[in-house]
Amino acid sequence: MSNNPKLPTIRQFLERFPDDDACLEHLMRTRYGERLTCAKCGKDARYYRVKSRRSYECEHCGNQVYPTAGTPFENTRTSLRDWFHVMFLFCASRNGVSAKEVQRTIGVTYKTAWRMCNLIRQYMGYVDGDNILGGPDGGVVEADKAFYGGRDKRGHDDKSVALGATERGGETVTRVIPSRRSKHVMPALLNWVKPGSRIATDEAPVFKELAEHGHMHGTVNHRDGEYVRGNVHTNTIEAFWGHVKHSMKGTYVSVSPKWLQTYLWEFEFRQNLRKNPHLMLELLLQAFPRPVSKPSPQEDGQSVA
């Protein structure tokens, strides 16, 4: 990986990946290395590119492997260079990348652009994962809910509920949950936070159970205009939610409840790598799991996304 703390420029990106062949070669060497044990003949072999196909074959027996199998790029006619370019855009952007922007940038249909963006967001969530926060020796964990949407045609509250938690100086996790009730909020939050953590929230009743689970729980009363009480505040997680809402409104205009979580994964990914922007693209281009040696026909068609 690069030692440059900044994200590569578009010129550096294009020099590194000038065409589909360079992209496929990167996938092959990243996932399989220079040499591997052939699953068919059992020999240590170097695999060479098969012309006109996205595959490489064993130098001894001709057994073929497909570097795109199990990635967002399989089963697509869109060029790998275009896929890599869109992934670069997602890493370079601070406020998100719309399907319309992708459509204009690489010249594909809106349907293709939307599918690419959707799969990349899912993949960003896969790469980022959900690390456990806090602990007796960890930082203060701030938790807060956010609401997206409005009212349906009958005037009923139709908002989606998202729960977020962030460790000061550490990572952020998010999850769309069925409701704002304790039975949905607490299991998610307790699953993210280590026992004995220091947790800061507002005074919503849903968080009152935290002390019963062994956490040191401090609150601030927003209704009374209180936003900081000593070391207790929720400014970090609220700033994150503020940025997400502002970006969604400006870039995406509206987001379907069905796909809200994928958009949150996108912002979560960038948030957690904000101190190491040079690693964003590298992680996306190197985190593909290596396929098993002999996948079944059912497994061979699956994607990590």
Number of C-alpha atoms within 10 A of each C-alpha: 8 10 7 11 11 13 19 20 11 13 9 11 15 14 11 13 19 12 14 16 15 15 19 21 18 18 20 22 14 16 18 17 12 12 12 14 15 22 15 14 13 11 14 14 17 17 25 17 17 13 8 6 8 20 20 21 18 23 15 15 13 15 15 19 23 17 24 21 22 21 21 21 20 18 13 11 8 15 14 22 19 19 20 20 19 21 21 21 18 23 25 20 10 15 20 20 21 17 22 16 16 22 16 12 14 15 12 16 13 15 11 17 23 18 13 21 22 20 18 23 24 20 24 28 21 17 18 21 13 16 12 15 26 24 18 13 9 16 17 26 29 28 25 23 21 19 15 16 14 12 10 10 8 7 8 9 11 15 15 19 20 22 22 24 28 27 23 17 12 16 21 26 25 23 20 23 16 12 14 17 13 14 11 15 23 18 10 18 21 15 12 20 21 18 16 18 23 25 27 23 23 23 14 13 9 15 22 17 13 19 15 9 13 13 19 16 22 22 21 20 15 12 9 7 8 12 16 14 11 8 9 20 24 24 16 19 24 19 11 18 21 13 15 21 18 14 17 21 13 12 16 17 11 12 14 11 15 9 13 17 19 22 22 23 24 25 25 24 24 22 18 18 16 14 11 14 19 20 21 25 19 15 14 19 17 15 16 21 11 13 18 11 11 11 10 9 8 7 13 15 13 14 16 14 16
